[in-house]
Amino acid sequence: MPQALNKLLPVLSLLSLRLSAAAAILLLSLNVEAQVNGGQYAFEFLRLSNSPHVSALGGISVANPDNDISLALQNPALMRAGLHNQLQLNHNSLYAGISATNLNYGYHMQKINTSFALGVQYMNYGNFTETDFTGNQIGQFRAADYAVTLGASRSYLQHWRYGANLRYAHSTLNTVRASAAMMDIGLNYYDTASLWDIGIVAKNMGVMIDKYTDNNIAEPIPFDLQLGVSKRFKHVPLKLFTTIHHLYEWDIRYDNPADASTNTLINTTDSNQKQKSYFTDKLFRHFIFGAEIKLGKRITVTGSYNYLRRKEMALQTIPGMAGFAFGAGIDLNKFVINYGRSFYHIAGAYNEIGITMRLNKLMGLGKSGEKINWNTSYTDWE
């Protein structure tokens, strides 16, 4: 690629971000004055973060060249040889006793010059009391969701990578079950000289295999189109992130009836508030902003702001920290420990912890390991 184009690419990409129309599936609002149009898609748990690092970055991270295997499940093009033999286990403590567990693993096959990633997501919603139509308790039942993802990625020219994920998702609610097959397709550009990274990914393209109810039409899949840009500075231990999600729809703003004020004396409604364009609000609901600071060689501190999350989940009277997320990571050479804390609502934040193990540094497999390049360490972003 010509040098001039390399320099212009980050600028053009940033411009395209601002010209692109983005959309977001509305999160559940706790505002007692109105009701959000939620529950439109099956397998909504696939929108949740798959690691504390991603959670600390606002829940999505598709343009991040960090040495973290969970990012390869955010954008399959980020999988590469430098993530070879990383095994990551993460656990989220959500609300009301709900928990999420994630496993991520990466492996590079040198013979075919292809990098593979495996991801497993499991949501445990706990036990529920089963009753008959009169309210009599007749037993207990459980609800759970899980998804298994297999991804592959290859390089193209000097700065580009492309990849795809295949995903099977399954949902169980007592005797009701559903499943779906999906695919992610991603592209990533990373310039090791300028330290710009640009990624775009189409997520959850697929169909229902088994419907929740046979007599109804198949539920829609939570498709998303996401684009991100990150920039690391050479002489400052700082990295900045911008992510735009749901690029296929412009207006994702909740049409809140509370925006129309009512005159209680004459019982009339002033609709002027609802006639506003809200251009700025609609625009920034697509954005997530994040930053990371490196403290020495082994400690990373992360923070982010998800505008959509704050607008949908914060109370007008007491917004609290809704929309913000923070995290930290400690690199212990053979292990990396990450912690994330995300604020959805004033009711409280949820915490997430994860550990990444570099298996090629932890253990060897002797001659068998040599045959499969188990102990091989690859230079990241060659």
C-alpha positions in Angstrom: 0.0 0.0 0.0 1.4 3.4 -0.9 2.8 5.4 2.0 0.4 8.3 1.3 -2.6 6.1 1.6 -1.3 4.7 4.9 -1.2 8.2 6.3 -4.7 9.1 5.0 -6.4 5.9 6.0 -6.9 6.8 9.7 -8.3 10.2 8.7 -10.6 8.7 6.2 -11.8 6.1 8.6 -12.5 8.6 11.3 -14.5 10.7 8.8 -16.5 7.6 7.8 -17.4 7.1 11.4 -19.0 10.4 11.7 -20.9 10.0 8.4 -22.1 6.5 9.2 -25.5 6.0 10.7 -25.4 3.7 13.7 -28.0 2.0 15.7 -28.4 0.2 19.0 -30.8 -2.3 20.3 -32.4 -0.5 23.2 -31.4 -1.7 26.7 -34.0 -2.2 29.3 -34.9 1.1 31.0 -35.9 1.3 34.6 -37.7 4.6 34.1 -41.1 4.1 35.7 -42.7 6.7 33.4 -42.3 4.6 30.2 -41.6 1.2 28.8 -38.7 0.4 26.4 -39.2 -1.6 23.3 -37.0 -4.4 24.4 -37.2 -8.1 23.9 -37.1 -8.0 20.2 -34.4 -10.5 19.6 -33.5 -14.0 20.7 -30.1 -14.8 22.3 -29.6 -11.3 23.6 -26.9 -12.6 25.9 -24.6 -12.6 22.9 -24.4 -8.8 23.3 -22.7 -9.2 26.7 -19.0 -8.8 27.1 -16.9 -11.9 27.0 -14.1 -10.7 29.4 -13.5 -8.1 32.1 -11.1 -6.3 29.7 -13.8 -5.8 27.2 -16.3 -4.9 29.9 -14.0 -2.1 31.1 -13.9 -0.8 27.5 -17.7 -0.4 27.5 -18.8 -3.8 26.4 -17.4 -3.8 22.8 -13.9 -3.7 21.5 -13.3 -4.5 17.8 -10.2 -2.4 17.1 -7.7 -3.3 19.9 -4.3 -4.8 19.1 -3.7 -5.8 22.8 -2.4 -9.3 23.6 -5.7 -10.6 24.8 -7.4 -13.6 23.4 -10.9 -12.4 24.3 -10.6 -9.6 21.7 -10.4 -12.3 18.9 -14.0 -13.2 19.8 -15.0 -9.5 19.5 -13.5 -9.3 16.0 -12.2 -12.5 14.4 -9.7 -10.5 12.4 -7.8 -9.8 15.7 -6.9 -13.4 16.1 -3.2 -13.9 15.2 -0.1 -15.9 15.9 0.8 -13.7 18.9 -2.2 -15.1 20.8 -1.0 -18.7 20.3 -1.8 -21.0 23.2 -3.6 -18.4 25.4 -6.3 -19.8 27.6 -8.7 -17.4 29.4 -11.3 -18.0 32.0 -13.7 -15.2 33.0 -16.6 -15.0 35.5 -19.2 -12.3 35.8 -21.4 -11.7 38.8 -24.5 -10.0 37.3 -27.7 -9.0 38.9 -30.3 -11.1 40.8 -28.0 -14.1 41.1 -27.4 -14.4 37.4 -23.9 -15.3 36.4 -21.9 -15.6 33.2 -18.8 -17.7 32.5 -16.6 -17.4 29.5 -13.7 -19.5 28.1 -11.5 -18.2 25.3 -8.6 -20.1 23.7 -6.3 -19.3 20.7 -4.0 -21.5 18.6 -1.9 -20.8 15.6 -1.3 -23.5 13.0 2.0 -22.6 11.3 1.7 -25.1 8.5 -1.3 -23.4 7.0 -0.4 -19.9 8.4 -3.9 -19.6 10.0 -4.8 -18.7 13.6 -7.8 -20.2 15.3 -9.9 -19.1 18.3 -12.4 -20.9 20.4 -15.0 -19.2 22.7 -17.6 -20.6 25.0 -20.2 -18.4 26.7 -22.5 -19.8 29.4 -25.3 -17.9 31.2 -26.8 -19.3 34.3 -30.1 -17.7 35.3 -30.6 -19.9 38.4 -33.6 -21.8 39.7 -37.2 -20.7 39.3 -40.4 -21.8 41.0 -42.8 -23.5 38.7 -46.6 -22.9 39.3 -49.8 -23.9 37.7 -52.4 -21.5 36.4 -53.9 -21.0 39.8 -50.5 -20.2 41.4 -49.9 -23.5 43.2 -46.2 -24.5 43.3 -45.6 -27.7 41.4 -41.8 -27.7 41.3 -38.6 -26.0 40.3 -36.9 -25.4 36.9 -33.8 -23.8 35.6 -32.9 -21.5 32.7 -29.6 -21.2 30.9 -28.0 -20.0 27.6 -24.8 -21.0 26.0 -22.9 -20.4 22.8 -19.8 -22.1 21.2 -17.7 -20.1 18.7 -14.9 -21.2 16.4 -13.0 -18.6 14.6 -10.2 -18.4 12.0 -8.0 -15.5 10.8 -5.3 -14.9 8.3 -3.1 -11.9 7.3 -3.3 -10.0 4.0 -0.4 -7.8 2.8 1.5 -6.0 5.6 -1.2 -4.4 7.8 -4.4 -6.2 7.2 -6.1 -9.2 8.7 -9.4 -10.8 8.0 -11.3 -13.5 9.8 -14.7 -15.2 10.5 -16.4 -16.8 13.5 -18.9 -19.7 13.3 -21.3 -19.8 16.3 -23.8 -22.2 17.7 -26.1 -20.8 20.4 -28.6 -22.7 22.5 -31.2 -21.5 25.0 -33.1 -23.6 27.6 -36.1 -22.4 29.7 -37.6 -25.4 31.5 -38.9 -27.6 28.7 -38.7 -24.9 26.1 -35.5 -24.9 23.9 -34.2 -23.0 21.0 -31.0 -22.9 19.0 -29.4 -20.9 16.2 -26.4 -20.9 13.8 -24.5 -17.6 13.3 -21.4 -16.1 11.7 -19.2 -13.1 12.3 -17.0 -11.6 9.6 -14.3 -9.1 10.5 -11.6 -7.0 9.0 -8.7 -5.2 10.8 -6.0 -2.8 9.8 -3.1 -2.2 12.2 -0.1 0.0 11.4 2.7 -0.8 13.8 4.5 2.4 12.9 1.7 4.9 13.5 0.0 2.7 16.1 -3.4 3.2 14.5 -5.8 0.3 14.6 -9.1 0.2 12.7 -11.6 -2.7 12.8 -15.0 -3.5 11.5 -17.1 -6.6 12.1 -20.6 -7.8 11.2 -21.8 -9.9 14.1 -24.5 -12.6 14.6 -25.5 -13.1 11.0 -27.6 -16.3 11.1 -30.8 -18.1 11.4 -32.8 -20.0 14.0 -32.4 -23.8 13.9 -35.0 -24.6 16.5 -37.7 -22.0 17.5 -39.0 -21.5 21.0 -42.5 -22.2 19.7 -43.1 -24.2 16.6 -46.3 -22.4 15.7 -44.8 -19.0 15.6 -42.3 -17.4 13.1 -38.6 -17.6 13.9 -37.4 -15.0 16.3 -34.8 -12.5 14.9 -31.1 -12.8 15.7 -29.3 -9.9 17.4 -27.3 -8.8 14.3 -24.9 -5.9 14.8 -22.4 -4.0 12.6 -19.6 -2.4 14.6 -16.7 -0.2 13.7 -13.8 0.9 16.0 -10.7 2.9 16.0 -7.8 2.9 18.5 -4.7 5.0 18.8 -1.7 4.3 21.0 0.9 7.0 21.6 4.6 6.3 21.2 5.9 8.5 24.0 2.9 8.5 26.3 1.6 5.3 28.0 -1.9 6.1 26.7 -4.3 4.4 24.3 -7.6 5.9 23.2 -10.6 4.0 21.8 -13.7 4.9 19.9 -16.3 2.3 19.0 -19.5 2.7 17.0 -22.1 0.0 17.2 -25.2 -0.8 15.2 -24.2 0.9 11.9 -27.3 -0.3 10.1 -29.9 2.1 11.6 -29.8 5.8 12.5 -32.5 6.6 15.0 -32.2 4.4 18.1 -33.4 7.1 20.5 -36.2 6.0 22.8 -39.3 8.0 22.1 -40.1 8.8 25.7 -43.7 9.9 26.3 -42.4 12.0 29.2 -40.9 14.4 26.6 -44.4 15.6 26.0 -45.5 17.8 28.9 -49.1 17.8 30.1 -51.0 20.9 31.3 -53.0 19.5 34.2 -55.3 22.6 34.3 -56.7 22.2 30.8 -55.6 18.6 30.2 -53.7 19.3 27.0 -50.4 18.0 25.8 -47.5 20.1 24.5 -45.8 18.0 21.8 -43.1 20.5 20.9 -40.6 18.5 22.9 -41.3 15.4 20.8 -40.9 17.4 17.6 -37.2 18.2 18.3 -34.7 16.5 16.1 -32.3 15.4 18.9 -29.6 15.0 16.3 -26.7 15.1 18.8 -28.4 12.7 21.1 -29.1 10.3 18.3 -25.5 10.5 17.0 -23.8 9.9 20.3 -26.0 6.9 21.3 -23.9 4.9 18.8 -20.6 5.8 20.5 -18.4 4.2 23.2 -15.3 6.1 24.3 -12.5 4.4 26.2 -8.9 5.0 27.4 -6.1 2.8 28.8 -3.1 3.9 30.8 0.0 1.8 31.2 1.5 2.0 34.7 5.0 0.5 34.3 5.4 -2.7 32.4 2.8 -4.8 34.1 -0.2 -2.8 35.2 -2.9 -1.4 32.9 -5.8 0.8 34.0 -8.9 1.1 31.7 -11.9 3.4 31.7 -14.9 3.9 29.3 -18.1 5.7 28.8 -21.1 4.1 27.0 -23.5 6.9 26.0 -26.4 4.7 25.1 -26.2 2.7 28.3 -26.3 5.9 30.4 -29.2 7.4 28.5 -31.2 4.2 28.7 -30.4 3.1 32.2 -29.8 6.2 34.3 -32.6 7.8 36.3 -33.2 11.4 35.5 -33.2 12.4 39.2 -30.2 10.3 40.2 -28.1 9.2 37.2 -25.2 7.9 39.3 -22.4 6.2 37.4 -24.6 4.5 34.8 -22.7 4.2 31.5 -19.2 4.2 33.0 -17.0 1.2 33.3 -13.5 0.7 34.8 -11.0 -2.1 35.0 -7.4 -3.1 35.7 -5.0 -5.8 34.5 -1.8 -7.2 36.0 0.6 -9.0 33.8 2.5 -11.7 35.7 4.4 -13.1 32.7 2.8 -16.6 32.7 -0.6 -15.2 33.9 -2.6 -12.1 33.3 -5.3 -11.2 35.8 -8.0 -8.7 34.8 -10.8 -7.1 36.7 -13.8 -5.1 35.4 -16.6 -3.1 37.0 -19.5 -1.9 34.9 -22.2 0.5 36.0 -25.6 0.0 34.4 -27.9 1.6 37.0 -27.9 3.2 40.4 -29.1 -0.2 41.8 -25.4 -1.2 41.6 -22.6 -2.3 39.4 -21.5 -5.8 38.4 -18.1 -7.2 38.8 -16.1 -9.4 36.6 -12.8 -11.2 37.0 -10.7 -13.2 34.6 -7.3 -15.0 34.3 -5.3 -15.6 31.1 -2.8 -18.4 31.1 0.0 -18.6 28.5 0.1 -22.4 28.3 3.3 -22.5 26.2 5.0 -20.8 29.2 3.3 -22.9 31.8 3.9 -26.4 30.6 5.5 -28.4 27.9 4.3 -31.6 26.1 7.7 -33.0 25.2 8.1 -34.4 21.7 4.4 -34.4 21.1 4.3 -30.7 21.8 7.2 -30.0 19.4 5.1 -31.6 16.6 2.2 -29.3 17.1 4.3 -26.2 18.0 2.9 -26.2 21.5 5.9 -24.4 23.0 6.4 -21.9 20.1 6.3 -18.2 21.0 5.4 -15.9 18.1 6.3 -12.3 17.7 3.1 -10.3 18.0 2.1 -8.2 15.0 5.1 -9.0 12.9 
